[in-house]
Amino acid sequence: MKRNFVKTLFLFLLVIPGIHLYSQNTWLLKYQFEKGKTYDQISRTTQDIVQTVNGQDIKILSEIASTNSFQVENRDADGNATLLFSAQDLSVRSAAMGRDTTMKYTGMKDKVRVKLTPAGKSLSSVVVDSSEVSSIVSQLNMGDMRHLPGKEVKVGETWQDQLVVNKEKSAGSPIAMEITTDTEYTLKGSEPVNGKELLKIAFTGTMNMKGKGMQMGMDMYLEGTGKNQGFFYYDPAAFMIVSSEDNSEMEISVAVTGPQNLTIPMTQSVKSVTTFTERK
């Protein structure tokens, strides 16, 4: 009897490490913002564009570097969080046709209040205040967060996310666009990063865009397709993404009709890097 008990206990002890390892192979991926906390968001986006006009290639380089912050104003019983995003510093560089200019802005008053689900999907977005460079700030997409599955996921598991975004035309972009993305995410596992154990999530996807607008009395129609890939790091202890990197390639065609009909093909490569840091 005693021998059987010892044998059973031994087998039970063998099972415990297996249970522990299995639990570390499954992670809850969602946002859990705490009211009152503030985060700093630093982003840099680089675009390389090549336009072909009348058989001549025109190369355009643009870089946008920004520092924003957001404060967690509230979190309801369903876990939906209300965040107030504020623009702080902005630097815009443009290099094309022999000219290279950089404009810097500080002390901006642009603010956006958004309500997000625990998966990071937007329930509402309201512009609270804006400045004279609001058309540039709108390109920062303040309030957009990486989407998470909002549930437990095993290492190696994949999930899909489809999204349709409508962008209205503005002073910075005369074309109203509809952008459709289809993205597959994969939980790669945990990695030590700057002394913390973070989860790496990789993604690949496709993009389609279409739009129309008017500039200088001419109608403009846009169509484009592309691919993107990248990764981001998620802190499972803080329920927060701490950094991300996104690379995309687009093939775009712009048709212009008016006194002179013209089709402008272009290619666009974009790299975006963003970090989030909790303000202590």
BALOBA-1460 file (C-alpha; in Angstrom, 3 decimals):
// residues 280
<rec num="1" residu="m" x="0.000" y="0.000" z="0.000"/>
<rec num="2" residu="k" x="2.759" y="2.423" z="0.993"/>
<rec num="3" residu="r" x="4.772" y="1.448" z="-2.075"/>
<rec num="4" residu="n" x="1.808" y="2.143" z="-4.361"/>
<rec num="5" residu="f" x="1.268" y="5.520" z="-2.676"/>
<rec num="6" residu="v" x="4.934" y="6.484" z="-3.202"/>
<rec num="7" residu="k" x="4.713" y="5.414" z="-6.840"/>
<rec num="8" residu="t" x="1.551" y="7.469" z="-7.369"/>
<rec num="9" residu="l" x="3.136" y="10.499" z="-5.673"/>
<rec num="10" residu="f" x="6.222" y="10.154" z="-7.873"/>
<rec num="11" residu="l" x="4.117" y="10.053" z="-11.030"/>
<rec num="12" residu="f" x="2.131" y="13.100" z="-9.839"/>
<rec num="13" residu="l" x="5.341" y="15.054" z="-9.274"/>
<rec num="14" residu="l" x="6.413" y="14.214" z="-12.804"/>
<rec num="15" residu="v" x="3.174" y="15.659" z="-14.149"/>
<rec num="16" residu="i" x="3.554" y="19.017" z="-12.353"/>
<rec num="17" residu="p" x="6.522" y="20.276" z="-14.439"/>
<rec num="18" residu="g" x="4.617" y="19.318" z="-17.570"/>
<rec num="19" residu="i" x="1.636" y="21.390" z="-16.473"/>
<rec num="20" residu="h" x="3.932" y="24.344" z="-15.744"/>
<rec num="21" residu="l" x="5.606" y="24.118" z="-19.139"/>
<rec num="22" residu="y" x="2.277" y="23.918" z="-20.898"/>
<rec num="23" residu="s" x="1.008" y="27.010" z="-19.092"/>
<rec num="24" residu="q" x="4.112" y="28.919" z="-20.213"/>
<rec num="25" residu="n" x="3.312" y="27.884" z="-23.781"/>
<rec num="26" residu="t" x="-0.053" y="29.669" z="-23.647"/>
<rec num="27" residu="w" x="-0.423" y="33.417" z="-23.174"/>
<rec num="28" residu="l" x="-3.318" y="35.832" z="-22.751"/>
<rec num="29" residu="l" x="-2.883" y="38.531" z="-25.399"/>
<rec num="30" residu="k" x="-4.979" y="41.636" z="-24.702"/>
<rec num="31" residu="y" x="-4.702" y="45.227" z="-23.488"/>
<rec num="32" residu="q" x="-5.501" y="45.937" z="-19.863"/>
<rec num="33" residu="f" x="-5.020" y="49.683" z="-19.514"/>
<rec num="34" residu="e" x="-5.062" y="51.104" z="-15.991"/>
<rec num="35" residu="k" x="-6.846" y="54.383" z="-15.331"/>
<rec num="36" residu="g" x="-4.446" y="57.239" z="-14.621"/>
<rec num="37" residu="k" x="-1.404" y="55.781" z="-16.375"/>
<rec num="38" residu="t" x="0.389" y="57.769" z="-19.101"/>
<rec num="39" residu="y" x="2.515" y="56.413" z="-21.948"/>
<rec num="40" residu="d" x="4.999" y="58.101" z="-24.298"/>
<rec num="41" residu="q" x="4.881" y="57.004" z="-27.940"/>
<rec num="42" residu="i" x="7.887" y="57.607" z="-30.213"/>
<rec num="43" residu="s" x="7.470" y="56.835" z="-33.931"/>
<rec num="44" residu="r" x="9.576" y="57.163" z="-37.065"/>
<rec num="45" residu="t" x="8.223" y="56.484" z="-40.548"/>
<rec num="46" residu="t" x="10.378" y="56.512" z="-43.691"/>
<rec num="47" residu="q" x="8.857" y="56.467" z="-47.181"/>
<rec num="48" residu="d" x="10.686" y="55.920" z="-50.468"/>
<rec num="49" residu="i" x="8.476" y="56.755" z="-53.463"/>
<rec num="50" residu="v" x="9.245" y="56.507" z="-57.172"/>
<rec num="51" residu="q" x="6.757" y="58.169" z="-59.553"/>
<rec num="52" residu="t" x="6.921" y="57.826" z="-63.321"/>
<rec num="53" residu="v" x="5.646" y="60.944" z="-65.112"/>
<rec num="54" residu="n" x="5.935" y="61.205" z="-68.920"/>
<rec num="55" residu="g" x="8.569" y="58.487" z="-68.911"/>
<rec num="56" residu="q" x="10.690" y="60.174" z="-66.232"/>
<rec num="57" residu="d" x="11.234" y="58.700" z="-62.764"/>
<rec num="58" residu="i" x="10.848" y="61.092" z="-59.846"/>
<rec num="59" residu="k" x="12.237" y="59.876" z="-56.526"/>
<rec num="60" residu="i" x="10.790" y="61.195" z="-53.275"/>
<rec num="61" residu="l" x="12.045" y="60.527" z="-49.765"/>
<rec num="62" residu="s" x="10.012" y="61.523" z="-46.735"/>
<rec num="63" residu="e" x="10.626" y="60.965" z="-43.032"/>
<rec num="64" residu="i" x="8.213" y="61.713" z="-40.206"/>
<rec num="65" residu="a" x="9.438" y="61.484" z="-36.625"/>
<rec num="66" residu="s" x="6.988" y="62.159" z="-33.812"/>
<rec num="67" residu="t" x="6.659" y="62.048" z="-30.056"/>
<rec num="68" residu="n" x="3.120" y="61.617" z="-28.742"/>
<rec num="69" residu="s" x="1.646" y="60.606" z="-25.419"/>
<rec num="70" residu="f" x="-1.614" y="59.123" z="-24.237"/>
<rec num="71" residu="q" x="-3.344" y="59.083" z="-20.889"/>
<rec num="72" residu="v" x="-5.727" y="56.348" z="-19.776"/>
<rec num="73" residu="e" x="-8.839" y="58.273" z="-18.753"/>
<rec num="74" residu="n" x="-11.099" y="55.337" z="-17.946"/>
<rec num="75" residu="r" x="-11.695" y="51.598" z="-18.287"/>
<rec num="76" residu="d" x="-15.211" y="50.207" z="-18.100"/>
<rec num="77" residu="a" x="-16.479" y="46.870" z="-16.789"/>
<rec num="78" residu="d" x="-16.031" y="45.245" z="-20.224"/>
<rec num="79" residu="g" x="-12.371" y="46.272" z="-20.342"/>
<rec num="80" residu="n" x="-12.918" y="48.990" z="-22.962"/>
<rec num="81" residu="a" x="-10.473" y="51.863" z="-22.365"/>
<rec num="82" residu="t" x="-10.815" y="55.584" z="-23.104"/>
<rec num="83" residu="l" x="-7.464" y="57.119" z="-24.042"/>
<rec num="84" residu="l" x="-6.547" y="60.750" z="-24.727"/>
<rec num="85" residu="f" x="-3.724" y="61.023" z="-27.285"/>
<rec num="86" residu="s" x="-1.709" y="64.251" z="-27.461"/>
<rec num="87" residu="a" x="0.804" y="65.296" z="-30.125"/>
<rec num="88" residu="q" x="4.006" y="66.795" z="-28.718"/>
<rec num="89" residu="d" x="6.971" y="67.049" z="-31.110"/>
<rec num="90" residu="l" x="7.009" y="66.508" z="-34.867"/>
<rec num="91" residu="s" x="9.766" y="66.547" z="-37.487"/>
<rec num="92" residu="v" x="9.024" y="66.229" z="-41.216"/>
<rec num="93" residu="r" x="11.739" y="65.793" z="-43.846"/>
<rec num="94" residu="s" x="11.139" y="65.763" z="-47.595"/>
<rec num="95" residu="a" x="13.775" y="65.220" z="-50.293"/>
<rec num="96" residu="a" x="12.792" y="65.412" z="-53.980"/>
<rec num="97" residu="m" x="13.958" y="66.989" z="-57.240"/>
<rec num="98" residu="g" x="17.146" y="68.400" z="-55.740"/>
<rec num="99" residu="r" x="15.499" y="69.923" z="-52.676"/>
<rec num="100" residu="d" x="15.876" y="68.640" z="-49.122"/>
<rec num="101" residu="t" x="13.873" y="70.363" z="-46.412"/>
<rec num="102" residu="t" x="13.105" y="69.621" z="-42.769"/>
<rec num="103" residu="m" x="10.345" y="71.233" z="-40.729"/>
<rec num="104" residu="k" x="10.075" y="70.892" z="-36.958"/>
<rec num="105" residu="y" x="7.075" y="71.586" z="-34.736"/>
<rec num="106" residu="t" x="6.833" y="71.668" z="-30.946"/>
<rec num="107" residu="g" x="4.174" y="72.513" z="-28.418"/>
<rec num="108" residu="m" x="1.334" y="71.297" z="-30.626"/>
<rec num="109" residu="k" x="-2.196" y="71.181" z="-29.233"/>
<rec num="110" residu="d" x="-3.559" y="68.317" z="-31.389"/>
<rec num="111" residu="k" x="-5.520" y="65.812" z="-29.293"/>
<rec num="112" residu="v" x="-7.640" y="62.757" z="-30.127"/>
<rec num="113" residu="r" x="-9.838" y="60.808" z="-27.699"/>
<rec num="114" residu="v" x="-10.374" y="57.158" z="-28.607"/>
<rec num="115" residu="k" x="-12.203" y="54.228" z="-27.063"/>
<rec num="116" residu="l" x="-10.579" y="50.835" z="-27.598"/>
<rec num="117" residu="t" x="-11.617" y="47.257" z="-26.890"/>
<rec num="118" residu="p" x="-9.238" y="44.922" z="-24.995"/>
<rec num="119" residu="a" x="-8.173" y="43.706" z="-28.462"/>
<rec num="120" residu="g" x="-7.159" y="47.259" z="-29.453"/>
<rec num="121" residu="k" x="-9.988" y="47.808" z="-31.933"/>
<rec num="122" residu="s" x="-11.492" y="51.283" z="-32.128"/>
<rec num="123" residu="l" x="-15.038" y="51.841" z="-30.884"/>
<rec num="124" residu="s" x="-14.901" y="55.624" z="-31.356"/>
<rec num="125" residu="s" x="-12.453" y="58.394" z="-32.237"/>
<rec num="126" residu="v" x="-13.045" y="62.125" z="-31.686"/>
<rec num="127" residu="v" x="-10.698" y="65.025" z="-32.472"/>
<rec num="128" residu="v" x="-10.572" y="67.142" z="-29.305"/>
<rec num="129" residu="d" x="-8.238" y="69.889" z="-30.542"/>
<rec num="130" residu="s" x="-6.117" y="70.618" z="-33.614"/>
<rec num="131" residu="s" x="-3.381" y="72.961" z="-34.845"/>
<rec num="132" residu="e" x="-2.300" y="74.550" z="-38.112"/>
<rec num="133" residu="v" x="-0.426" y="71.332" z="-38.990"/>
<rec num="134" residu="s" x="-3.400" y="69.037" z="-38.376"/>
<rec num="135" residu="s" x="-3.148" y="67.679" z="-41.949"/>
<rec num="136" residu="i" x="0.330" y="66.341" z="-41.111"/>
<rec num="137" residu="v" x="-0.691" y="65.120" z="-37.666"/>
<rec num="138" residu="s" x="-3.556" y="63.151" z="-39.248"/>
<rec num="139" residu="q" x="-0.941" y="61.045" z="-41.060"/>
<rec num="140" residu="l" x="0.377" y="59.887" z="-37.679"/>
<rec num="141" residu="n" x="-2.857" y="57.950" z="-37.099"/>
<rec num="142" residu="m" x="-2.864" y="58.844" z="-33.412"/>
<rec num="143" residu="g" x="-5.100" y="56.436" z="-31.561"/>
<rec num="144" residu="d" x="-4.316" y="53.432" z="-33.761"/>
<rec num="145" residu="m" x="-3.007" y="50.459" z="-31.790"/>
<rec num="146" residu="r" x="-1.811" y="47.044" z="-32.902"/>
<rec num="147" residu="h" x="-4.657" y="44.553" z="-32.785"/>
<rec num="148" residu="l" x="-4.435" y="41.609" z="-30.395"/>
<rec num="149" residu="p" x="-6.635" y="38.473" z="-30.367"/>
<rec num="150" residu="g" x="-8.002" y="39.287" z="-26.887"/>
<rec num="151" residu="k" x="-7.740" y="35.650" z="-25.802"/>
<rec num="152" residu="e" x="-5.240" y="32.946" z="-24.833"/>
<rec num="153" residu="v" x="-2.899" y="31.890" z="-27.647"/>
<rec num="154" residu="k" x="-0.343" y="29.081" z="-27.824"/>
<rec num="155" residu="v" x="3.210" y="29.619" z="-29.060"/>
<rec num="156" residu="g" x="3.225" y="28.864" z="-32.803"/>
<rec num="157" residu="e" x="-0.498" y="29.572" z="-33.169"/>
<rec num="158" residu="t" x="-1.720" y="31.967" z="-35.878"/>
<rec num="159" residu="w" x="-4.776" y="34.200" z="-36.186"/>
<rec num="160" residu="q" x="-6.275" y="36.426" z="-38.881"/>
<rec num="161" residu="d" x="-7.365" y="40.054" z="-38.778"/>
<rec num="162" residu="q" x="-9.249" y="41.860" z="-41.544"/>
<rec num="163" residu="l" x="-9.674" y="45.615" z="-41.444"/>
<rec num="164" residu="v" x="-11.259" y="48.288" z="-43.662"/>
<rec num="165" residu="v" x="-10.182" y="51.887" z="-43.049"/>
<rec num="166" residu="n" x="-11.729" y="54.916" z="-44.733"/>
<rec num="167" residu="k" x="-9.626" y="58.073" z="-44.876"/>
<rec num="168" residu="e" x="-11.268" y="61.354" z="-45.812"/>
<rec num="169" residu="k" x="-9.464" y="63.773" z="-48.089"/>
<rec num="170" residu="s" x="-7.648" y="66.612" z="-46.379"/>
<rec num="171" residu="a" x="-5.280" y="69.478" z="-47.076"/>
<rec num="172" residu="g" x="-2.426" y="66.993" z="-46.967"/>
<rec num="173" residu="s" x="-4.127" y="64.422" z="-49.207"/>
<rec num="174" residu="p" x="-6.695" y="65.438" z="-51.854"/>
<rec num="175" residu="i" x="-7.830" y="61.818" z="-52.345"/>
<rec num="176" residu="a" x="-10.362" y="60.050" z="-50.115"/>
<rec num="177" residu="m" x="-9.289" y="56.431" z="-49.770"/>
<rec num="178" residu="e" x="-10.541" y="53.045" z="-48.662"/>
<rec num="179" residu="i" x="-7.772" y="50.745" z="-47.440"/>
<rec num="180" residu="t" x="-8.403" y="47.031" z="-46.876"/>
<rec num="181" residu="t" x="-5.864" y="44.892" z="-45.036"/>
<rec num="182" residu="d" x="-5.768" y="41.144" z="-44.406"/>
<rec num="183" residu="t" x="-3.118" y="40.176" z="-41.858"/>
<rec num="184" residu="e" x="-1.944" y="36.896" z="-40.348"/>
<rec num="185" residu="y" x="-0.263" y="36.990" z="-36.945"/>
<rec num="186" residu="t" x="1.931" y="34.317" z="-35.335"/>
<rec num="187" residu="l" x="2.988" y="34.093" z="-31.690"/>
<rec num="188" residu="k" x="6.680" y="33.214" z="-32.003"/>
<rec num="189" residu="g" x="7.451" y="32.849" z="-28.303"/>
<rec num="190" residu="s" x="9.239" y="34.714" z="-25.527"/>
<rec num="191" residu="e" x="12.564" y="36.555" z="-25.837"/>
<rec num="192" residu="p" x="14.690" y="38.546" z="-23.364"/>
<rec num="193" residu="v" x="14.686" y="42.223" z="-24.409"/>
<rec num="194" residu="n" x="16.392" y="44.895" z="-22.286"/>
<rec num="195" residu="g" x="16.162" y="42.738" z="-19.189"/>
<rec num="196" residu="k" x="12.482" y="41.804" z="-19.667"/>
<rec num="197" residu="e" x="10.877" y="38.631" z="-20.957"/>
<rec num="198" residu="l" x="8.709" y="39.776" z="-23.861"/>
<rec num="199" residu="l" x="6.551" y="37.939" z="-26.387"/>
<rec num="200" residu="k" x="7.415" y="38.338" z="-30.067"/>
<rec num="201" residu="i" x="4.509" y="38.412" z="-32.501"/>
<rec num="202" residu="a" x="5.273" y="38.384" z="-36.229"/>
<rec num="203" residu="f" x="2.853" y="39.271" z="-39.008"/>
<rec num="204" residu="t" x="2.483" y="39.236" z="-42.783"/>
<rec num="205" residu="g" x="-0.366" y="40.637" z="-44.819"/>
<rec num="206" residu="t" x="-1.786" y="42.113" z="-47.981"/>
<rec num="207" residu="m" x="-3.213" y="45.567" z="-48.663"/>
<rec num="208" residu="n" x="-5.604" y="46.948" z="-51.248"/>
<rec num="209" residu="m" x="-6.508" y="50.595" z="-51.660"/>
<rec num="210" residu="k" x="-8.789" y="52.623" z="-53.870"/>
<rec num="211" residu="g" x="-9.709" y="56.262" z="-53.838"/>
<rec num="212" residu="k" x="-10.806" y="59.335" z="-55.709"/>
<rec num="213" residu="g" x="-10.543" y="63.081" z="-55.340"/>
<rec num="214" residu="m" x="-9.927" y="66.339" z="-57.135"/>
<rec num="215" residu="q" x="-6.973" y="68.701" z="-57.356"/>
<rec num="216" residu="m" x="-6.591" y="71.869" z="-59.447"/>
<rec num="217" residu="g" x="-9.868" y="71.094" z="-61.222"/>
<rec num="218" residu="m" x="-8.767" y="67.603" z="-62.294"/>
<rec num="219" residu="d" x="-10.362" y="64.329" z="-61.198"/>
<rec num="220" residu="m" x="-7.997" y="61.807" z="-59.633"/>
<rec num="221" residu="y" x="-8.501" y="58.055" z="-59.203"/>
<rec num="222" residu="l" x="-6.164" y="55.798" z="-57.246"/>
<rec num="223" residu="e" x="-5.724" y="52.023" z="-57.074"/>
<rec num="224" residu="g" x="-3.013" y="50.056" z="-55.328"/>
<rec num="225" residu="t" x="-1.972" y="46.695" z="-53.935"/>
<rec num="226" residu="g" x="0.823" y="45.718" z="-51.622"/>
<rec num="227" residu="k" x="2.296" y="43.490" z="-48.951"/>
<rec num="228" residu="n" x="3.508" y="44.173" z="-45.449"/>
<rec num="229" residu="q" x="5.418" y="42.273" z="-42.812"/>
<rec num="230" residu="g" x="6.917" y="42.971" z="-39.442"/>
<rec num="231" residu="f" x="6.816" y="42.137" z="-35.756"/>
<rec num="232" residu="f" x="6.076" y="43.615" z="-32.359"/>
<rec num="233" residu="y" x="6.948" y="42.863" z="-28.749"/>
<rec num="234" residu="y" x="4.264" y="42.436" z="-26.103"/>
<rec num="235" residu="d" x="4.857" y="42.632" z="-22.348"/>
<rec num="236" residu="p" x="2.604" y="39.952" z="-20.771"/>
<rec num="237" residu="a" x="3.157" y="41.390" z="-17.285"/>
<rec num="238" residu="a" x="1.991" y="44.886" z="-18.291"/>
<rec num="239" residu="f" x="-0.595" y="43.739" z="-20.907"/>
<rec num="240" residu="m" x="0.973" y="46.248" z="-23.310"/>
<rec num="241" residu="i" x="2.885" y="46.359" z="-26.604"/>
<rec num="242" residu="v" x="6.270" y="48.005" z="-26.062"/>
<rec num="243" residu="s" x="7.646" y="48.238" z="-29.626"/>
<rec num="244" residu="s" x="6.823" y="47.413" z="-33.228"/>
<rec num="245" residu="e" x="8.378" y="47.429" z="-36.699"/>
<rec num="246" residu="d" x="6.405" y="47.422" z="-39.955"/>
<rec num="247" residu="n" x="7.709" y="47.185" z="-43.538"/>
<rec num="248" residu="s" x="5.460" y="47.492" z="-46.587"/>
<rec num="249" residu="e" x="5.767" y="47.592" z="-50.387"/>
<rec num="250" residu="m" x="3.039" y="49.121" z="-52.564"/>
<rec num="251" residu="e" x="2.339" y="49.316" z="-56.307"/>
<rec num="252" residu="i" x="0.037" y="52.269" z="-56.994"/>
<rec num="253" residu="s" x="-1.535" y="53.789" z="-60.090"/>
<rec num="254" residu="v" x="-3.040" y="57.290" z="-60.144"/>
<rec num="255" residu="a" x="-5.229" y="58.278" z="-63.117"/>
<rec num="256" residu="v" x="-5.753" y="61.997" z="-63.720"/>
<rec num="257" residu="t" x="-8.539" y="63.218" z="-66.012"/>
<rec num="258" residu="g" x="-9.151" y="66.773" z="-67.123"/>
<rec num="259" residu="p" x="-7.625" y="69.028" z="-69.788"/>
<rec num="260" residu="q" x="-4.940" y="66.356" z="-70.056"/>
<rec num="261" residu="n" x="-5.417" y="62.674" z="-69.237"/>
<rec num="262" residu="l" x="-2.495" y="61.138" z="-67.399"/>
<rec num="263" residu="t" x="-1.672" y="57.887" z="-65.617"/>
<rec num="264" residu="i" x="1.057" y="57.983" z="-62.984"/>
<rec num="265" residu="p" x="2.431" y="54.631" z="-61.789"/>
<rec num="266" residu="m" x="4.401" y="54.645" z="-58.562"/>
<rec num="267" residu="t" x="6.074" y="52.303" z="-56.101"/>
<rec num="268" residu="q" x="6.199" y="53.010" z="-52.387"/>
<rec num="269" residu="s" x="8.330" y="51.429" z="-49.659"/>
<rec num="270" residu="v" x="7.482" y="52.308" z="-46.073"/>
<rec num="271" residu="k" x="9.213" y="51.429" z="-42.810"/>
<rec num="272" residu="s" x="7.675" y="52.362" z="-39.448"/>
<rec num="273" residu="v" x="9.202" y="51.857" z="-36.008"/>
<rec num="274" residu="t" x="7.289" y="52.687" z="-32.815"/>
<rec num="275" residu="t" x="8.070" y="52.348" z="-29.115"/>
<rec num="276" residu="f" x="5.816" y="52.770" z="-26.064"/>
<rec num="277" residu="t" x="7.127" y="53.627" z="-22.606"/>
<rec num="278" residu="e" x="5.106" y="54.010" z="-19.442"/>
<rec num="279" residu="r" x="5.728" y="57.368" z="-17.800"/>
<rec num="280" residu="k" x="6.737" y="56.829" z="-14.171"/>
